[in-house]
Amino acid sequence: MFQWPVFLLYVYGILLIVGGLMGYVKAKSVPSLVAGCVCGFLALLFGYRYTWHFAPHAAFILALVLIFLMGRRYLNTRKAMPALLIVVMSVIVALVQVYVLIFVGNGNDPL
């Protein structure tokens, strides 16, 4: 059975990687490529090893960092793409991680 918090982290990681690649292709932005790939691979790793004791915590921290950075970018530019999309996705990931940590328990198999 495939758990939904793990699936969410996989989707999140893939979208971050694709977003970094799109930033590089459209604007030749190497920082976008590096940040998207690093954050995306971290999200994929946390999803792959979700039963690690620290994986839900680390996924939550990753989501908070992206909420802060991309939220600040959205407030400065007022452009919804990609900043607001990443903020919304990161809020969803953060809420799911809080749910898992509070109701399921750390290191347990998520629902």
C-alpha positions as CSV (number, residue, x, y, z in Angstrom):
1,M,0.0,0.0,0.0
2,F,1.2,3.5,-0.9
3,Q,0.9,6.0,1.9
4,W,-0.5,9.4,1.0
5,P,2.2,11.5,2.9
6,V,4.9,9.7,1.0
7,F,3.1,10.1,-2.3
8,L,2.7,13.9,-1.6
9,L,6.4,14.2,-1.0
10,Y,7.1,12.4,-4.3
11,V,4.9,14.8,-6.2
12,Y,6.3,17.8,-4.3
13,G,9.9,16.7,-5.1
14,I,9.1,16.1,-8.8
15,L,7.4,19.4,-9.1
16,L,10.3,21.2,-7.5
17,I,12.8,19.6,-9.9
18,V,10.6,20.3,-12.9
19,G,10.3,23.9,-11.7
20,G,14.0,24.3,-11.4
21,L,14.5,22.9,-14.8
22,M,11.9,25.3,-16.3
23,G,13.6,28.2,-14.6
24,Y,16.8,27.3,-16.2
25,V,15.3,26.7,-19.6
26,K,13.2,29.9,-19.7
27,A,15.6,32.3,-17.9
28,K,18.9,30.5,-18.0
29,S,18.8,30.7,-14.2
30,V,21.5,28.4,-12.7
31,P,20.4,29.2,-9.1
32,S,16.9,28.1,-10.0
33,L,18.2,24.9,-11.4
34,V,20.4,24.1,-8.4
35,A,17.8,25.1,-5.8
36,G,15.0,23.2,-7.5
37,C,17.0,20.1,-7.9
38,V,18.5,20.1,-4.4
39,C,15.1,20.8,-2.7
40,G,13.4,18.3,-5.1
41,F,15.9,15.5,-4.4
42,L,15.6,16.2,-0.6
43,A,11.8,15.9,-0.8
44,L,12.2,12.6,-2.8
45,L,14.7,11.3,-0.3
46,F,12.4,12.1,2.7
47,G,9.6,10.4,0.9
48,Y,11.7,7.4,0.1
49,R,12.9,7.0,3.7
50,Y,9.8,8.3,5.4
51,T,10.0,5.9,8.3
52,W,13.4,7.4,9.4
53,H,13.0,9.1,12.7
54,F,13.8,12.6,11.4
55,A,12.2,12.5,7.9
56,P,8.8,14.1,8.8
57,H,10.7,16.8,10.7
58,A,13.1,17.4,7.9
59,A,10.2,17.6,5.3
60,F,8.4,20.1,7.5
61,I,11.5,22.2,7.8
62,L,12.1,22.1,4.0
63,A,8.5,23.2,3.5
64,L,8.9,26.1,6.0
65,V,12.1,27.3,4.3
66,L,10.4,27.3,0.9
67,I,7.3,29.0,2.3
68,F,9.6,31.8,3.7
69,L,11.8,32.2,0.7
70,M,9.2,32.0,-2.0
71,G,6.6,33.9,0.0
72,R,9.1,36.8,0.3
73,R,9.7,36.5,-3.5
74,Y,6.0,36.7,-4.2
75,L,5.6,39.8,-1.9
76,N,8.4,41.5,-3.8
77,T,7.4,40.6,-7.4
78,R,3.6,40.0,-7.1
79,K,4.0,37.3,-9.7
80,A,2.1,34.2,-8.9
81,M,4.3,31.9,-11.0
82,P,6.3,30.2,-9.6
83,A,6.5,31.7,-6.1
84,L,2.8,31.5,-5.1
85,L,2.5,28.0,-6.5
86,I,5.4,26.8,-4.4
87,V,4.1,28.5,-1.3
88,V,0.7,26.8,-1.7
89,M,2.3,23.4,-2.3
90,S,4.7,23.9,0.7
91,V,1.8,24.9,3.0
92,I,0.1,21.6,2.1
93,V,3.2,19.6,2.7
94,A,3.8,21.3,6.0
95,L,0.3,20.7,7.2
96,V,0.5,17.0,6.3
97,Q,3.8,16.7,8.1
98,V,2.2,18.3,11.2
99,Y,-0.7,16.0,11.0
100,V,1.6,12.9,10.8
101,L,3.8,14.1,13.6
102,I,0.8,14.9,15.9
103,F,-1.7,12.1,15.1
104,V,0.3,9.3,13.6
105,G,3.6,9.5,15.5
106,N,7.2,10.0,14.5
107,G,8.8,7.1,12.7
108,N,5.6,5.1,12.3
109,D,4.0,4.0,9.1
110,P,1.8,6.8,7.9
111,L,-1.8,6.1,7.1
